[in-house]
Amino acid sequence: LRLLDPTMASSDVNVVVTMTVVSCADLDDKATFGKQDPYVKGQTAGQKFQTPVCVDGGTTPVWTEGNVFKFIFYNRSVFNAAKLFLSVKNKNKFSDSTIGDLTLEWKDTIEHRDEEWGYVLQNSSDEAEGTVNLLINVFDPVEEAEKRALEEAHRAEVEAAAAAAEEAARVEMEAKMAEQAAAAAEAAAALEAAAEEERAELEARIAEQEAAAAALEAERQAAGEGA
């Protein structure tokens, strides 16, 4: 990974772009003999970059090293106004030839960030000359902070909802337990009342029987005395 201008890496940096030059496809063949040797070079906001030469890359070169570049912008406004100027060239012994050019505004890469995407190259006559495949990642601390704030707010909302649901469930459970306790107490009281009533009836029958027995005994004694 190449930090193209280390002097710009400070606490004032707001936006960092990491670009990987992956490959090219359908390039115009500029080689007279054999296969052409493409490489990619360019600049953005005064920060220059260049890939190694892909020897015998022909019309479909692929880069696997020295192809990741980091560009640093002081803030979002500078980033939004910046453009990427890129050229795909063929390495020659005496003078390198241009295969195709690309001019790209960084803000127009939003839809294809974090995925490999083919950008159309143009020649000097503005005709299509194949594509260059780039992988672009943009890190914006302000945007990341806003994203984290939204995530934290969402997490807090979810936690609050979960806590409210848990509290509601607890209250409902306690209400059910109180209802069940009240029903149990009412049932116990009813059983106790029924038992008490049964005891009272039994005692009344015993007293009645005792009174009847006493009356019979009194009559028997009276009859014995009369005889």
Buried (B, 14 or more C-beta within 10 A) or exposed (E): EEBBEEEBEEEEBBBBBBBBBBBBBBBBEBBEEEBBBBBBBBBBBEBEBBBEBBEEBBBEBBBEEBBBBBBBBBEBEBBEEBBBEBBBBBBEEEEBEBBBBBEBEBEEBEEBEEEEBBBEBBBEEEEEBBBBBBBBBBBBEEEEEEEEEEEEEEEEEEEEEEEEEEEEEEEEEEEEEEEEEEEEEEEEEEEEEEEEEEEEEEEEEEEEEEEEEEEEEEEEEEEEEEE
